[in-house]
Amino acid sequence: MAQKEFVRVSAAVPLVRPGDVGANLAAVRTLVQQAAAEGVQAVVFPELCLTGYTCADLFYQPYLLQAAERALAELLPDCLGLLVAVGLPVRVSGRIFNCAAVIVDGRLVGVVPKTYLPSTHEFYEARWFASALEATVNEVTLAGATVPFGNDLIFDLGNGAVCGVELCEDMWTANPPSTRLTLRGANVVLNLSGSNELVGKTEYRRSLVLGQSARCLAAYVYAGAGVGESTTDLVFGGHALIAENGALLAEGRRFARKPQLTTADVDIGFLDFERSANYAFRTAGNTVGAVRTIRPPALSCVHTGGNPELRRPLDPHPFVPGASADRKARCEEILSIQSTGLATRLEAIRCRDVVLGLSGGLDSALALLVCVEAFDRLGLDRKGIHAFTMPGFGTTSRTKENAERLCEGLGVPLETIDITAMARQHLADLGRDESVKDITYENTQARGRTYLLMDKANQLGGIVIGTGDLSELALGWCTYNGDHMSMYGVNSGVPKTLVRYIVQWYAEEKVKGLKGEKVKRLKGEDADVEVAAKALLDILATPVSPELLPANADGSIAQVTEDKVGPYELHDFFLYHFLRRGAGKEKLRLLAGLAFAGTYDAQTIEKWLDVFFRRFYSQQFKRSCLPDGPKVGSINLSPRGDWRMPSDVGFTEYSPMK
């Protein structure tokens, strides 16, 4: 069922010879056959590809129009099992229209005329063609079939894909026909184009395709005329693009001197999920005119192409940009959002002091960096950042020393408060034996630390800064009213996989720019930011752990979080596709299996997928009372923002757990 949510689409760019309809038909046939062999379900060709886009005054000639119609009739039997949108000129009621003929399963089912005709600069289309707005009929007889005619057609394939069609300039206008088509149900837009190449035009064209796919919450498949077109005054590159809700899935190579088929699998399930959750998109549908929905008989076959894998980018770390430059920019932006949020809060409440617990782990390290950046933005002395390390039963010398070095390098005061005696006293008050290493033993320490931090904040006139991240909140991997609680949670919108990269970026890139800078500490000594960088790098190399259980005999960390709840890279993958893209368990299983092939086997993925859903559903009560914190990405679990869910929702046969 999960695979049915994906529809394979292609943008086909044949080598066209202007005026040679027979050669063009052969070129189109070859790519149709290739598309069928590759399991494509919908393929779009360039504008006027059966005749060539650059035929100019030859479009007036009846022989060319008749040849194009015959070619269309001959193409029909080759299109079994898929939708094909192919371009040709069509004479209707004494006018010639630049059209897309839509073929489904070997039958012509509709003809879509171009609406906006470019007739400035190098373009003269209004010389030959009439606009769809000039049409006087809504049906046309072509290639032996009488079918709907107009720019108001959408084609429901019955497999989840509903296709709308527009031609080249239609997309470049202020009111593209695809806006109406998608607001009325189309989730895949096919664009037959004859756009020429100019310096800088490629980037602009790409941005238009991405932008329209994002505005329409749709897939957008764009096929541009290729190098076979006439070069009398223009050069055509055959630009092929496939986008999905603002993301580029595939792009062909321009200026290729051979036929090209650019293919990707679009996620129809995601697009429908996104639309159902977007109130503005739903209401905008009331502002546009009606469309005619064509529902051809179901495709006679669904090609597999012998390739079960998805043809689309599938990043195992969806929160982390793949390109190094993009990753650096993302890390800098997120830290800016976090620190600006904290700075604004401090300014609003007229507070010059913050309190946070520093464990020597990743999350608290990032929280400290946010505090430093916020104080620097406000021009406040860093002595107002009160960091506390609170060793307990499981604290190792490695994490304690890293906390100390980090504060030393950043010029932030650090105070040590050993909570061991307090925890022992509390266990004694509960009548609990210290040898019983259960949840009470662990949470006595977690809540004790929060108790101290809250009282310290009262004592100092400051606020407690929360350190827990988005991934921990999703899994409920926090102690209720312990590390779960604060007065401002700066990391609450940052997933664990991204926390790691922000800390690494700070250590490797930002600190470089601070080398030699003297950071004044309380007593006036100079702090060395390189000491902070070294501490951050060792924190990155330390296993993630709450350190609530005693260390191993050799002093190493005994309690490794990912051994208990599973790899965070898997959970962040599940979280992204579940909340952001509406994937259920079956789809998550499929996607994770492909994304982590060679890293985790099917049994491991299944094990942690069960853990993810069990914890996500059972731990909502912790998220229902979260403190304030800045949203930094497309996913957030604040009960005042992106996520509202009953804390006592039950597991039924319909839940993702099943």
Wavefront OBJ file of the C-alpha trace (Angstrom):
o trace
v 0.000 0.000 0.000
v 2.833 2.428 0.818
v 4.308 2.091 -2.660
v 0.962 3.065 -4.189
v 1.381 6.520 -2.686
v 4.201 7.139 -5.160
v 3.571 7.883 -8.821
v 6.424 7.674 -11.306
v 6.558 10.624 -13.706
v 8.928 11.654 -16.489
v 9.866 14.737 -18.469
v 10.843 13.545 -21.954
v 13.033 15.589 -24.305
v 13.292 14.053 -27.807
v 15.545 15.272 -30.605
v 13.093 17.219 -32.757
v 13.478 18.221 -36.398
v 11.296 21.262 -37.253
v 8.671 20.338 -39.816
v 9.642 16.649 -39.991
v 6.603 15.137 -38.309
v 7.547 11.546 -39.173
v 10.964 11.835 -37.535
v 9.467 13.574 -34.535
v 6.840 10.853 -34.101
v 9.580 8.218 -34.122
v 11.544 10.183 -31.523
v 8.507 10.532 -29.279
v 7.644 6.832 -29.658
v 11.114 5.807 -28.563
v 10.855 7.783 -25.348
v 7.300 6.568 -24.659
v 8.555 2.986 -24.915
v 11.488 3.779 -22.633
v 9.143 5.368 -20.117
v 6.908 2.292 -20.118
v 9.921 0.036 -19.591
v 11.000 2.131 -16.597
v 7.615 1.929 -14.892
v 6.569 5.502 -15.631
v 2.869 6.283 -15.238
v 2.776 9.846 -16.600
v 5.169 11.403 -19.116
v 5.172 14.918 -20.560
v 6.847 16.006 -23.809
v 7.873 19.513 -24.954
v 5.592 22.049 -26.530
v 4.678 21.382 -30.203
v 7.090 18.446 -30.260
v 5.263 16.582 -33.048
v 5.950 19.442 -35.464
v 8.758 21.297 -33.754
v 8.282 24.547 -31.828
v 10.196 26.678 -34.342
v 8.117 26.065 -37.475
v 6.981 29.714 -37.557
v 4.707 30.511 -40.559
v 4.628 26.845 -41.496
v 2.007 26.498 -38.744
v -0.454 28.073 -41.182
v 0.022 25.220 -43.642
v -2.786 22.628 -43.607
v -0.363 19.828 -44.501
v 1.608 20.364 -41.273
v -1.541 20.415 -39.138
v -2.857 17.289 -40.832
v 0.465 15.499 -40.488
v 0.526 16.275 -36.775
v -2.979 14.868 -36.342
v -2.038 11.672 -38.193
v 1.061 11.328 -36.047
v -1.051 11.674 -32.919
v -3.357 8.894 -34.126
v -0.378 6.650 -34.827
v 1.091 7.350 -31.380
v -1.992 6.199 -29.453
v -1.282 2.427 -29.507
v 2.189 3.032 -28.039
v 0.737 4.686 -24.929
v -0.883 1.682 -23.254
v -0.598 1.712 -19.475
v 0.377 5.356 -19.036
v -0.588 8.976 -19.481
v 1.241 10.864 -22.225
v 0.991 14.629 -22.777
v 2.335 15.526 -26.205
v 2.411 18.867 -28.002
v 0.965 19.736 -31.436
v -0.887 22.539 -33.257
v -4.641 22.015 -33.652
v -7.054 23.986 -35.856
v -10.432 24.519 -34.159
v -13.230 26.685 -35.591
v -10.872 28.517 -37.918
v -8.271 29.228 -35.237
v -4.983 27.417 -34.584
v -4.232 26.521 -30.986
v -0.935 25.479 -29.393
v -2.131 22.323 -27.635
v -1.285 19.451 -25.367
v -2.971 16.220 -26.379
v -3.525 14.043 -23.308
v -3.487 10.314 -23.947
v -4.385 7.782 -21.266
v -3.901 4.064 -21.852
v -3.843 4.455 -25.621
v -6.927 6.700 -25.855
v -7.052 10.433 -26.488
v -9.014 11.813 -23.524
v -8.585 15.573 -23.720
v -6.893 18.489 -25.469
v -5.570 21.484 -23.507
v -4.850 24.728 -25.438
v -2.226 27.202 -24.263
v -3.694 30.200 -22.434
v -0.964 32.855 -22.470
v 0.923 33.408 -25.720
v 4.339 35.098 -25.485
v 4.497 37.805 -28.120
v 7.278 40.099 -26.976
v 11.030 40.169 -27.628
v 11.989 36.960 -29.434
v 8.510 35.383 -29.284
v 5.705 35.785 -31.855
v 3.189 33.094 -30.860
v 0.175 35.385 -31.214
v 1.066 35.610 -34.904
v 0.062 31.963 -35.365
v -1.967 30.821 -32.398
v -5.132 31.736 -30.558
v -5.346 31.724 -26.777
v -7.483 29.261 -24.859
v -9.462 32.332 -23.803
v -10.591 32.703 -27.439
v -11.995 29.170 -27.706
v -15.660 29.012 -28.696
v -16.141 25.269 -28.125
v -15.451 22.895 -25.262
v -15.019 19.769 -27.361
v -12.822 18.933 -30.321
v -12.666 16.049 -32.746
v -9.065 14.982 -33.234
v -7.401 11.748 -34.342
v -10.798 10.103 -34.714
v -12.057 10.950 -31.219
v -14.299 13.688 -29.854
v -12.862 14.793 -26.519
v -13.068 17.723 -24.050
v -11.165 20.842 -25.108
v -10.094 23.686 -22.825
v -7.695 24.911 -20.156
v -10.053 23.762 -17.395
v -9.378 20.026 -17.596
v -7.876 17.774 -14.947
v -7.269 14.065 -15.443
v -7.886 11.619 -12.585
v -5.851 8.468 -13.212
v -7.466 6.546 -10.378
v -4.101 5.754 -8.768
v -3.943 8.868 -6.609
v -2.525 11.064 -9.342
v -4.731 13.842 -10.687
v -2.963 15.664 -13.512
v -3.356 19.217 -14.731
v -1.696 20.566 -17.862
v -0.325 23.956 -18.837
v 2.045 25.085 -21.553
v 5.276 27.058 -21.111
v 4.316 30.748 -20.797
v 1.289 29.763 -18.719
v 3.656 29.157 -15.805
v 5.486 32.488 -16.252
v 2.397 34.628 -15.816
v 0.863 36.233 -12.752
v -2.099 33.851 -12.837
v -0.963 30.428 -14.079
v -3.760 28.029 -15.066
v -2.131 25.450 -12.788
v -3.195 27.511 -9.775
v -6.858 26.888 -10.547
v -6.256 23.285 -11.585
v -4.441 22.397 -8.373
v -6.862 24.255 -6.126
v -9.577 22.143 -7.751
v -7.845 18.807 -7.215
v -4.856 18.305 -9.516
v -1.765 17.203 -7.586
v 0.562 16.728 -10.581
v 1.111 19.525 -13.106
v 2.554 18.691 -16.518
v 4.151 21.561 -18.428
v 4.961 21.273 -22.143
v 7.477 24.022 -22.815
v 9.443 25.653 -25.624
v 11.560 27.956 -23.476
v 14.841 28.996 -25.080
v 18.175 29.395 -23.328
v 19.635 32.736 -22.238
v 22.293 33.630 -19.704
v 20.683 33.436 -16.253
v 17.381 32.078 -17.539
v 18.017 28.552 -16.290
v 18.136 29.632 -12.658
v 15.014 31.754 -13.069
v 13.140 28.933 -14.805
v 14.109 26.502 -12.080
v 12.945 28.931 -9.403
v 9.585 29.295 -11.155
v 9.059 25.544 -11.290
v 10.033 25.106 -7.651
v 7.940 28.081 -6.586
v 4.810 27.002 -8.430
v 5.085 23.469 -7.064
v 5.340 24.952 -3.568
v 2.435 27.381 -3.968
v 0.246 24.666 -5.455
v 1.352 21.943 -3.011
v 1.849 19.790 -6.077
v 4.345 17.911 -8.174
v 5.470 19.861 -11.236
v 6.894 18.071 -14.280
v 8.472 20.370 -16.860
v 9.770 19.348 -20.296
v 11.512 21.984 -22.439
v 12.249 21.892 -26.171
v 15.661 20.451 -26.963
v 18.643 21.145 -29.159
v 17.010 19.828 -32.345
v 14.907 22.980 -32.683
v 15.916 25.656 -35.201
v 18.764 27.951 -34.171
v 17.863 30.767 -36.579
v 17.778 33.206 -33.683
v 17.372 31.058 -30.571
v 19.007 28.073 -28.907
v 17.008 25.489 -26.956
v 18.574 23.373 -24.232
v 15.929 20.789 -23.382
v 15.609 21.711 -19.721
v 13.750 18.989 -17.809
v 12.663 19.454 -14.189
v 10.600 17.536 -11.663
v 9.689 19.318 -8.435
v 7.505 18.425 -5.461
v 6.178 21.070 -3.087
v 9.203 23.303 -3.593
v 11.827 20.536 -3.604
v 13.734 19.521 -6.715
v 13.461 15.760 -7.264
v 15.220 15.455 -10.622
v 16.769 17.636 -13.310
v 17.923 16.661 -16.787
v 21.150 17.712 -18.477
v 20.720 20.646 -20.810
v 22.147 20.817 -24.342
v 22.264 17.029 -24.651
v 22.481 15.833 -28.246
v 20.570 12.668 -27.506
v 17.047 11.925 -26.249
v 16.585 12.296 -22.514
v 14.090 10.904 -20.027
v 14.192 12.550 -16.604
v 12.267 10.455 -14.099
v 11.233 10.638 -10.454
v 8.671 9.157 -8.098
v 6.405 11.828 -6.637
v 4.851 11.280 -3.230
v 1.129 11.719 -3.797
v 0.402 10.651 -0.220
v 2.542 13.492 1.104
v 0.957 16.069 -1.191
v -2.552 15.059 -0.135
v -1.486 15.091 3.529
v 0.035 18.540 3.148
v -3.085 19.898 1.480
v -5.410 18.492 4.119
v -3.414 20.279 6.831
v -3.171 23.618 5.002
v -6.184 25.786 5.772
v -5.152 28.579 3.379
v -4.900 26.124 0.479
v -8.295 24.626 1.248
v -10.058 27.973 1.438
v -8.307 29.305 -1.676
v -10.190 26.692 -3.664
v -13.308 28.798 -3.200
v -11.734 31.712 -5.080
v -11.256 30.018 -8.453
v -13.553 28.785 -11.174
v -14.754 25.257 -11.710
v -12.871 22.639 -13.710
v -13.905 19.573 -15.650
v -12.556 16.315 -14.234
v -11.829 13.626 -16.785
v -11.846 10.115 -15.339
v -10.572 7.692 -17.965
v -10.858 3.954 -17.338
v -8.133 2.687 -15.021
v -4.789 2.090 -16.641
v -4.661 -1.368 -18.169
v -1.365 -2.080 -16.437
v 0.984 -0.512 -13.954
v 4.559 -0.848 -15.096
v 7.227 -1.869 -12.630
v 10.257 -1.616 -14.850
v 11.863 -4.358 -12.777
v 13.038 -1.723 -10.284
v 11.313 -1.690 -6.880
v 13.428 1.173 -5.561
v 12.126 4.717 -5.407
v 13.380 7.181 -7.982
v 13.699 10.238 -5.758
v 16.209 11.690 -3.301
v 15.870 9.974 0.065
v 18.099 11.447 2.741
v 18.618 9.303 5.857
v 19.173 12.563 7.770
v 16.314 14.789 6.592
v 16.957 17.494 9.191
v 20.591 17.924 8.143
v 21.464 19.596 4.796
v 23.735 17.351 2.740
v 25.966 20.012 1.172
v 28.658 21.374 3.478
v 27.954 25.011 2.578
v 24.225 24.552 3.128
v 24.883 22.816 6.432
v 27.028 25.689 7.685
v 24.388 28.219 6.703
v 21.655 26.147 8.362
v 23.605 25.802 11.609
v 24.329 29.529 11.729
v 20.692 30.366 11.055
v 19.374 28.004 13.723
v 21.767 29.337 16.354
v 20.689 32.854 15.367
v 17.011 31.936 15.803
v 17.658 30.317 19.171
v 19.811 33.135 20.519
v 17.514 35.857 19.184
v 14.561 34.142 20.846
v 16.373 34.018 24.183
v 17.688 37.578 23.848
v 14.197 38.873 23.110
v 12.773 37.009 26.094
v 15.462 38.381 28.431
v 14.933 41.901 27.143
v 11.153 41.631 27.500
v 11.282 40.480 31.119
v 14.228 42.775 31.954
v 16.377 39.877 33.033
v 20.182 39.853 32.940
v 20.830 36.404 34.435
v 20.260 32.859 33.222
v 20.785 29.550 34.977
v 21.482 26.226 33.293
v 22.756 22.810 34.194
v 25.835 21.792 32.232
v 26.280 18.037 32.030
v 29.167 17.849 29.595
v 26.785 16.420 26.993
v 25.567 17.661 23.615
v 22.274 19.314 24.522
v 23.514 21.364 27.437
v 26.587 22.366 25.419
v 24.334 23.775 22.692
v 22.172 25.525 25.288
v 25.288 27.194 26.694
v 26.324 28.346 23.209
v 22.855 29.829 22.738
v 23.191 31.696 26.015
v 26.604 33.052 25.024
v 25.277 34.235 21.652
v 22.196 35.824 23.274
v 24.270 37.690 25.847
v 26.644 38.921 23.150
v 23.669 40.143 21.089
v 22.431 42.125 24.068
v 25.890 43.357 25.017
v 25.595 41.690 28.422
v 28.522 40.460 30.474
v 28.821 36.676 30.264
v 29.125 36.547 34.021
v 25.338 36.688 33.961
v 25.366 33.139 32.576
v 25.344 30.921 35.652
v 26.335 27.394 34.676
v 26.142 24.576 37.202
v 27.578 21.114 36.927
v 25.836 18.746 39.323
v 27.636 15.404 39.518
v 25.601 12.493 40.801
v 25.747 8.708 40.935
v 26.624 8.269 37.249
v 28.691 11.333 36.392
v 32.020 10.470 34.779
v 35.204 12.475 34.971
v 35.142 12.910 31.189
v 31.829 14.768 31.052
v 32.602 16.818 34.169
v 35.944 17.919 32.778
v 34.415 18.787 29.419
v 31.869 21.021 31.164
v 34.685 22.742 33.022
v 36.821 23.248 29.916
v 33.881 24.528 27.896
v 33.067 27.210 30.468
v 36.732 28.091 30.801
v 37.082 28.537 27.060
v 33.928 30.634 26.749
v 34.598 32.814 29.759
v 31.483 31.642 31.579
v 31.479 31.073 35.361
v 30.833 27.485 36.461
v 29.836 26.251 39.897
v 29.859 22.630 41.030
v 27.093 21.293 43.274
v 27.382 17.599 44.081
v 23.868 16.144 44.312
v 24.915 12.717 45.596
v 24.151 13.422 49.258
v 20.827 15.081 48.373
v 19.811 12.104 46.216
v 20.767 9.644 48.943
v 18.748 11.582 51.497
v 15.741 11.649 49.192
v 15.950 7.906 48.568
v 16.165 7.369 52.310
v 13.107 9.584 52.809
v 11.272 7.373 50.314
v 12.413 4.234 52.139
v 14.263 3.083 49.026
v 17.468 1.047 49.027
v 20.181 2.768 47.005
v 21.163 -0.586 45.520
v 17.886 -0.723 43.560
v 18.792 0.994 40.281
v 15.258 1.600 39.033
v 13.386 4.582 37.583
v 12.999 6.111 41.044
v 16.764 5.948 41.525
v 17.301 7.702 38.195
v 14.599 10.343 38.455
v 15.558 11.308 42.003
v 18.709 12.765 40.474
v 17.016 14.368 37.454
v 14.360 16.093 39.553
v 16.890 17.050 42.195
v 18.953 18.910 39.608
v 15.918 20.818 38.354
v 14.930 21.624 41.944
v 18.347 23.183 42.540
v 18.354 25.107 39.270
v 14.911 26.578 39.899
v 15.900 27.706 43.390
v 19.181 29.126 42.059
v 17.222 31.102 39.498
v 15.051 32.514 42.292
v 18.155 33.308 44.311
v 19.891 35.073 41.405
v 16.841 36.729 39.888
v 17.253 34.784 36.637
v 15.496 32.151 34.543
v 16.298 28.484 34.034
v 17.290 27.587 30.481
v 16.003 24.225 29.277
v 18.385 21.963 27.409
v 16.153 19.129 26.100
v 15.884 18.747 22.326
v 13.075 17.939 19.880
v 14.005 14.258 19.544
v 13.882 13.726 23.297
v 10.493 15.414 23.454
v 9.179 13.193 20.656
v 10.248 10.075 22.530
v 9.425 11.427 25.973
v 13.047 10.748 26.934
v 13.010 13.252 29.767
v 11.986 13.185 33.409
v 8.597 14.752 33.973
v 9.100 17.926 36.006
v 12.807 17.182 35.938
v 14.906 18.038 32.885
v 11.520 18.249 31.132
v 10.857 21.606 32.840
v 12.478 25.043 32.532
v 11.565 28.702 32.064
v 12.667 28.820 28.413
v 13.620 25.735 26.371
v 16.101 26.937 23.767
v 16.631 23.497 22.163
v 13.013 22.376 22.012
v 12.806 22.823 18.233
v 16.146 21.226 17.340
v 16.350 17.461 16.609
v 19.252 15.479 18.031
v 20.917 14.841 14.671
v 21.012 18.581 14.041
v 22.194 19.407 17.564
v 25.305 17.413 16.757
v 26.006 19.362 13.577
v 25.447 22.759 15.201
v 27.904 21.932 17.961
v 30.398 20.614 15.410
v 29.992 23.726 13.245
v 30.571 25.953 16.267
v 33.694 24.027 17.231
v 35.192 23.857 13.740
v 34.009 27.028 12.033
v 32.771 29.718 14.379
v 35.641 29.328 16.838
v 38.093 29.797 13.954
v 36.807 33.312 13.532
v 37.338 33.995 17.232
v 40.937 32.819 17.461
v 43.007 35.399 19.247
v 39.941 37.161 20.622
v 40.220 37.709 24.347
v 37.118 36.801 26.290
v 37.139 38.307 29.750
v 36.302 36.060 32.633
v 35.104 37.049 36.096
v 38.563 37.675 37.541
v 39.858 39.354 34.420
v 41.932 36.503 33.013
v 41.845 35.860 29.279
v 39.882 32.827 28.157
v 40.986 30.789 25.144
v 38.197 29.898 22.733
v 40.303 27.058 21.364
v 39.931 25.355 24.731
v 36.159 25.552 24.203
v 36.507 24.084 20.708
v 38.489 21.109 22.002
v 35.897 20.520 24.709
v 33.084 20.627 22.142
v 34.847 18.125 19.894
v 35.270 15.705 22.803
v 31.624 16.197 23.765
v 30.742 15.192 20.203
v 32.780 12.008 20.634
v 31.102 11.125 23.952
v 28.163 8.674 23.904
v 24.800 10.320 24.562
v 23.802 9.483 28.135
v 21.763 10.896 31.025
v 24.468 9.475 33.343
v 21.982 8.438 35.999
v 23.472 4.994 36.594
v 26.941 4.413 38.102
v 29.855 4.332 35.673
v 31.598 1.149 34.606
v 34.559 -0.147 36.582
v 36.936 1.640 34.202
v 35.130 4.961 34.714
v 33.384 4.933 31.326
v 29.723 5.719 30.781
v 27.504 2.746 31.581
v 24.135 4.138 30.512
v 24.080 4.800 26.756
v 20.797 6.364 25.638
v 20.737 4.852 22.149
v 21.087 1.346 23.590
v 17.838 1.948 25.429
v 15.667 3.935 23.011
v 17.409 3.280 19.711
v 19.551 5.281 17.266
v 18.564 8.925 17.107
v 19.209 9.012 13.379
v 16.426 6.454 12.938
v 14.060 8.247 15.292
v 14.672 11.604 13.620
v 13.963 9.957 10.256
v 10.714 8.497 11.615
v 9.775 11.802 13.226
v 10.311 13.813 10.049
v 8.370 11.520 7.743
v 5.599 10.878 10.267
v 4.897 14.488 11.257
v 6.090 16.428 8.233
v 5.013 14.072 5.452
v 2.171 12.062 6.990
v 3.822 8.649 6.581
v 2.258 5.710 8.405
v 4.118 2.713 9.690
v 4.122 0.764 6.435
v 5.472 3.705 4.494
v 8.063 4.453 7.177
v 9.214 0.853 7.031
v 9.642 1.115 3.254
v 11.420 4.475 3.328
v 13.731 3.606 6.202
v 14.649 0.318 4.558
v 15.759 2.199 1.438
v 17.408 5.136 3.222
v 19.392 2.982 5.678
v 20.153 0.027 3.423
v 23.474 -1.436 4.515
v 23.287 0.323 7.897
v 20.266 -1.260 9.596
v 18.525 -4.487 8.632
v 14.745 -4.860 8.439
v 14.475 -6.401 11.914
v 16.382 -3.525 13.523
v 14.258 -0.922 11.752
v 11.075 -2.721 12.793
v 12.217 -2.905 16.413
v 12.935 0.799 16.742
v 9.910 1.788 14.675
v 7.752 0.045 17.271
v 9.624 1.877 20.027
v 9.143 5.206 18.256
v 5.381 4.890 17.973
v 4.922 3.410 21.428
v 6.877 6.211 23.068
v 5.513 8.986 20.846
v 1.909 8.101 21.614
v 2.366 7.346 25.306
v 4.472 10.416 26.183
v 2.227 13.197 24.894
v 1.438 14.290 28.460
v 4.987 15.618 28.743
v 4.608 17.668 25.569
v 1.217 19.045 26.615
v 2.829 21.249 29.266
v 6.086 22.294 27.637
v 7.691 25.609 28.559
v 8.105 28.252 25.875
v 10.856 27.744 23.316
v 11.676 28.925 19.788
v 10.465 27.048 16.739
v 13.370 26.676 14.329
v 12.186 24.249 11.631
v 9.107 22.818 9.958
v 8.464 20.431 12.866
v 7.697 21.535 16.387
v 5.924 19.794 19.256
v 4.748 22.787 21.253
v 1.110 22.413 22.363
v 0.682 26.113 21.528
v 1.984 25.677 18.006
v 2.291 22.823 15.569
v 1.177 19.792 17.566
v -1.993 19.183 19.521
v -2.817 15.656 20.602
v -4.787 14.053 23.445
v -2.497 12.761 26.160
v -4.688 9.710 26.654
v -5.123 8.687 23.020
v -5.559 4.934 22.805
v -3.925 2.342 20.601
v -6.494 0.800 18.284
v -6.411 -1.403 15.243
v -6.220 1.793 13.178
v -3.260 3.384 14.979
v 0.245 3.414 13.474
v 1.294 0.920 16.125
v -0.540 -1.852 14.314
l 1 2 3 4 5 6 7 8 9 10 11 12 13 14 15 16 17 18 19 20 21 22 23 24 25 26 27 28 29 30 31 32 33 34 35 36 37 38 39 40 41 42 43 44 45 46 47 48 49 50 51 52 53 54 55 56 57 58 59 60 61 62 63 64 65 66 67 68 69 70 71 72 73 74 75 76 77 78 79 80 81 82 83 84 85 86 87 88 89 90 91 92 93 94 95 96 97 98 99 100 101 102 103 104 105 106 107 108 109 110 111 112 113 114 115 116 117 118 119 120 121 122 123 124 125 126 127 128 129 130 131 132 133 134 135 136 137 138 139 140 141 142 143 144 145 146 147 148 149 150 151 152 153 154 155 156 157 158 159 160 161 162 163 164 165 166 167 168 169 170 171 172 173 174 175 176 177 178 179 180 181 182 183 184 185 186 187 188 189 190 191 192 193 194 195 196 197 198 199 200 201 202 203 204 205 206 207 208 209 210 211 212 213 214 215 216 217 218 219 220 221 222 223 224 225 226 227 228 229 230 231 232 233 234 235 236 237 238 239 240 241 242 243 244 245 246 247 248 249 250 251 252 253 254 255 256 257 258 259 260 261 262 263 264 265 266 267 268 269 270 271 272 273 274 275 276 277 278 279 280 281 282 283 284 285 286 287 288 289 290 291 292 293 294 295 296 297 298 299 300 301 302 303 304 305 306 307 308 309 310 311 312 313 314 315 316 317 318 319 320 321 322 323 324 325 326 327 328 329 330 331 332 333 334 335 336 337 338 339 340 341 342 343 344 345 346 347 348 349 350 351 352 353 354 355 356 357 358 359 360 361 362 363 364 365 366 367 368 369 370 371 372 373 374 375 376 377 378 379 380 381 382 383 384 385 386 387 388 389 390 391 392 393 394 395 396 397 398 399 400 401 402 403 404 405 406 407 408 409 410 411 412 413 414 415 416 417 418 419 420 421 422 423 424 425 426 427 428 429 430 431 432 433 434 435 436 437 438 439 440 441 442 443 444 445 446 447 448 449 450 451 452 453 454 455 456 457 458 459 460 461 462 463 464 465 466 467 468 469 470 471 472 473 474 475 476 477 478 479 480 481 482 483 484 485 486 487 488 489 490 491 492 493 494 495 496 497 498 499 500 501 502 503 504 505 506 507 508 509 510 511 512 513 514 515 516 517 518 519 520 521 522 523 524 525 526 527 528 529 530 531 532 533 534 535 536 537 538 539 540 541 542 543 544 545 546 547 548 549 550 551 552 553 554 555 556 557 558 559 560 561 562 563 564 565 566 567 568 569 570 571 572 573 574 575 576 577 578 579 580 581 582 583 584 585 586 587 588 589 590 591 592 593 594 595 596 597 598 599 600 601 602 603 604 605 606 607 608 609 610 611 612 613 614 615 616 617 618 619 620 621 622 623 624 625 626 627 628 629 630 631 632 633 634 635 636 637 638 639 640 641 642 643 644 645 646 647 648 649 650 651 652 653 654 655 656 657 658
